Amino acid sequence: MILDVNEIQKILPHRPPMLLVDRIIEIEPFKSAVGIKNVTMMESHFRGHFPDKPIMPGVLLLEAMAQVGGVAMLYPEENRGKLALFGGMDNVKFKRPVVPGDQVVTKAEIVKTRGPFGTLHADAYVDDVLVASADFKFALKAYDEM
């Protein structure tokens, strides 16, 4: 199943400039997802990070990776309208910079759940080369629980 940006926006509450997933190319609801982020020079953070050698900020790469997992978590109808919130990150590793022109492919897998809490592992690749990996702790919350 492929989800375009319009379908993704029906699942995630993020909107540009914070929506960092352009397409979901595989999804197994509440289990895993594979998503694409096309990195372009038009993104505003490249004006300052860094003007002479643009590199995607690591925090935005992590956010993009987490959003792919968020689509898997929030895809089931019973989770629609909820937020997937960070509870923490472990084992974060950056292997190489991501630059304009790269296409980041993130493979995210929910590895553990207990009630509304869980752990997600995500690996990000550019041209089949691992560029980052991390384990995310999350909590699913309804808007009215915030």
N, C-alpha and C positions, 0 to 999 in steps of 0.2 A: 504494500500500500504506500502510495506517495502522497504527502501533504504539501501543498504550496503555502506561501506566506499567508494567504487569506484563511486557509484552514488552521494554520498554526495560531493565528490571532484569535480564533474561536476557542482555543485551548489555553494558551498562555495569556496572562494579563499584560505582558510587556508590549510596549509600542516603541517605534523609532524615537530616539536613537538607541534605546536600550533593548530592542528586539534584535538578538544576535544570532538568529537561526533563519536561514533563507528557505530551506527545504528539508523535509524528513523523507528519506528514501526507503527506510524500513522501520516498522514498528510492531512490537508485540506488547499490547497494552499491559501496563503495570509490571513489565518484565525488562524490555530493552527497546532501544531506538538507535537509529543511525541518522545523523543530520549533517547538513552542509551549511557552512558559513563562507560566503565569498568576500574576501577582504579587498577593499578598494581604497584608493588614495583619497576618495571623496569623504571618508569618515573623518569627523572633526578632530579626533584625538591625534591624528597624524600631524596636525599643525604644530603641536608642541612635544610630540613623543616619537621621534626626535626630528626636528626640521631638516637636518642634513642626512639623516639615515633613519627613515620611518620604520618603527617596530611596533607591532600591536602590543599594547600593555598587557602584562600577564594577568592582571585582575579581570580584564575584559575577555581574555581567552578562557579563563576559568568560568566566567559567567556564561559564555557561549556554550561551553561544555555542559554546565549545569542545566541550561535551558533545554538542551536535547533530552537530558534525563527527565526534566520537568514535563516535557510533552508525553513521555511514556507514563509518568505518574498520574498526570491529570487527564489523560485520554479517556479512561473509563467514565461512563456517564455519571456514576455516583461520585466522582471526584471533580466534575466540571464545576467551575465557579469557586474552587478552593485555591489557595496559594500554596506553593511548595517553597518553604522557607529554609535557608541555610541554618544548620545547627552547628556546623564546624567543617573543617577540611583536614584531611590527613594525607600523608604520603604524596604531597604535591611535588612534581618534578617537571622542570622545563628542560627540554633537550636541545632545542634550537629556536631562534627567533622566527616569528611569523610576520611577513611583510606584505605590503600591497601587491596584489596579483596572485597571492596564494589562495587556494581553496582548501579550507579546513574541513576534514571529514571526522566527525566525532562519533565514536561508538560508546554508548552508555548502557550500563546494565545495573538493574536494581539487584543487589546481592543479599539484602536482609531487610525484613520489615517486622515491626512489632507494633500493632495498633496503627496510630497515625505517624509513627517514627520509622526511619529506615536509613540504610546506607546505599549509596550509589557509587559505582566505579565508572570512570570515563577515561578513554584514551583518545587523543586528538592526533590526526595524521595530516601531513601535506605530502602529496605524491607518494603515498604508501610508506612514508618515513614518520615514525613517532616523534611528535614535537612536544607533547605534554601529557601528563597523566595525573589523576587525583582521585581520592576517595572523598565523597561528600556525605555528610550527615544531614538529614532533612526531617522536617515535620510538615505534615499537611494540616493546614488550618483554614477554617471558613472565615470569610471576611468579618463576620459578626463576633468571632472569637478574638479578634485583635484588639 
